[in-house]
Amino acid sequence: MPFVKCGLVPDRSWLDSRNQSGRFHWNAESATLESMTTATATKIFADRIGRIEVSATMAITAAALKLKAEGVNLADFGAGEPHFSTPRHIKDAAIEAIEKNFTRYTNVAGIPEVRKAVVDRHACDFGSNYTPDECVFTTGGKLALFNAIQVLVDHGDEVILPVPYWVSFKDIIQYAGGKVVLVEGKEAENFRITAKMIEAAITPKTKAIILNTPSNPSGAVVAPEDLESIVRLAHKNGIYVLLDECYVYLNFTGEIVSGASFTDCKEHILVLGSLSKTYAMTGWRAGFALGPKPVIAAMSKLQSQSTSNTASMVQRASIAAVTGSQECVAEFRADYIKLRDQILAGFKTIPGLTCTVPQGAFYVYPNVSQFIGKGGIKSASDLAAKLLSEAHVVVVPGEAFGTAEHIRLSYAVSHDVVDEGVKRMREYFATLS
């Protein structure tokens, strides 16, 4: 099919003759195109779609799946997805809901029971004080983030974003018309972010700050004292803090905290949560937001015109997840710590590869600057492509996260995959000169 570039239909010779209605037609077995004739090219796509890119992690996952379908054995560290199965009691709750025909529409924001379960769990674990009408249940944590940005950020508003950042933050902000203001964490200090660093980035146009702790991709954790200082700074300045707590329970420091614990700053705090990583429920698409009533109401209104409610049986399963035994969460966390230590030990056998020690989540973010410029490798993206094609190791390049000298690996895999993947990386890097 002819290439259509940048949302414009160009004047091309492949268009057939004009018919009497004034339209162009061309027909083939695979496609049909009709275009009104105009003196200038016709714009197809809205500007906002040009402000975002395809998710890098999703693109890597697609490439890996294609190779797997061809029979290639991969050491796959690409997608950030638990290697555990969803716990039995959660699956049983969904099955029971289906068997009892709990399969109809629900309230857009979620049934009262699931919202109460979420706020009760958060209050129990972090001392927050939300009510069910300060909660909206969403189709995944990403939708909670997307809707929050859409209702808060207008054209020209600035959003402060620490680097490295999760791939979707920047694009979602830009889609809303906002301006991303980057604050670079120092790798030598384990990508630490402080209130002083945030304060230096604040302008009269600052609308929000995004904090993802533990971090995807680095596994860095914002220290409790830094977290409190940032939250209080934002509250003082009337700036919203968007707390991405996707990995909040996968904190390895022994001190699990939430920015929502500082309840006197509640007016400017928005918690964006997910059950995906905590309970190995990625495909279920279960997330939520906690925040001021006006913001939650606006998010619910937006949701009413997009996805409507999260699948009803998923809501029942989510109630079982957050109200049931939390032993599975502790078990997952303990194994992630073992996997982290295993992959870091493996990295030490690769000369030239350095890596900060993740304090949470299930990612490592090694610095590969020593290999850029060798073997024709010009960038981290080049290196990721070479690792995939030549070593059959799946990683995500650091450019997607805002840095040029790193790659991200998700170690939410089996212990055998960690060993095999590190072995392949070691052998590949040894060939570079």
C-alpha positions, 0 to 999 in steps of 0.5 A: 500500500502507498505510504501516507506520511505525517497524517497527510494524503499527498498528490501521488500518481498512484491515484486513479482518474477522477470520477464524476463525483470529484473523488479519487478512487483506487482499488486493489485486492488489499485496500481501497482509498477515497480522498476528496480532491483539494488544492492542498493535502488533507490532514488526517490525524489530530496533532495530539497523536503526533505528540506520542510514540508507541510504547518502547516496552510494547514494541520490544515485547512485540519483536520478542514474540515474533522471534519466539513464534519463529522458534528462537529461544530467548532470554527475555528481560523485556516486559515488566511482568511478574513470572508468578501466576495469579494466586488461586483465591483471586482466580476463584473470586472471578470464577465465582462472579462469573458463575453467579452472573456478576457480568453486567455493567457496574458504577463507572467508578467501580462497585462500592465494595471494591472502592471500600476494599481499596481505601481500607487496604491503603489506610491499613498499610499506609495510614491514609484516610480516603473514603470510597467516594475519593476512589475510582477503580480503573482498567489498569494503573496506566488508565488511572495515570492517563485520566489524571493527567488529562483532567489536571494538565492543560496546554502549557502546564508544566509537569516535573518528571524525574529521570530516568522515568517510565516510558509512558509518563512523558508521552501521556503528559505531551498528549494532554498538551503539557510540557515535561520538565526533567529533573535528572537523578544522579546515578552515583547517588542511586538516582536520588531525587530530593526536594531541593532538586524539585524546587529548582525546577518549579515555575509559575506554570508547574501543575504537577510532579510525578513520583514513581517509587520504587522506580521503573526502570532503575528500582530506586526508592525515594527515601521517606524523608525526601518523599515527605519533603517533596510532598510538603513542598508541593502542597505549599506551592499548590502543586499536585503530586502524582504518586505512581505506586505501582511497585509500592509493595515491592520495596526492599528497604524494609520501610514501605511508605506512601506519600499519602501518609502525610494526610495534612497534604491530602488536598494536593496528593493523587495516588495512582495504584495498580494490582498488576505487579503486587498480585501478579494480575497484569492481564486483569487490568485492575488499577485505581486512583485515590485523591481529592473528591473533585479530581476523582469526580472529574476522572470518573466523568472522563472514564464514563466517556471512554472505558466505563467500568472495569470488568465486573468480575475483575472487580470481584477478583480485586476485592479478594486480592486486597482483602485476602491474605497478603502472604503472596505479596511477601513471597513474591517480594522475597523471591524478587530480592533473590533474583535481584541479588542473582543478576547483580552477582552475574553482572559483576562477571561482565567487565565494563558493566556497572549497575546501581543496586535497585531498592525495589520493583523488579528491574536493573538498569545497568550502565553500558557506556563502556560498550557504546562505540565498540563493534559498530554500536552507536547507542543503547538502542543499537546495543539492545538490537544487537543483544536481541539479534545476536545473543537472543537476549531481550532488553529495553534501551535507556533512551526510552527512559530518558538516558542514553547510556543504559539498558533495562532488564526485568528480572521477574523471570525464573532463576534459570533464565537469569543465569542463561541471560547473563551468560549470553550477555557475558559472551556477547560483550566479550566479542566487542572491541 
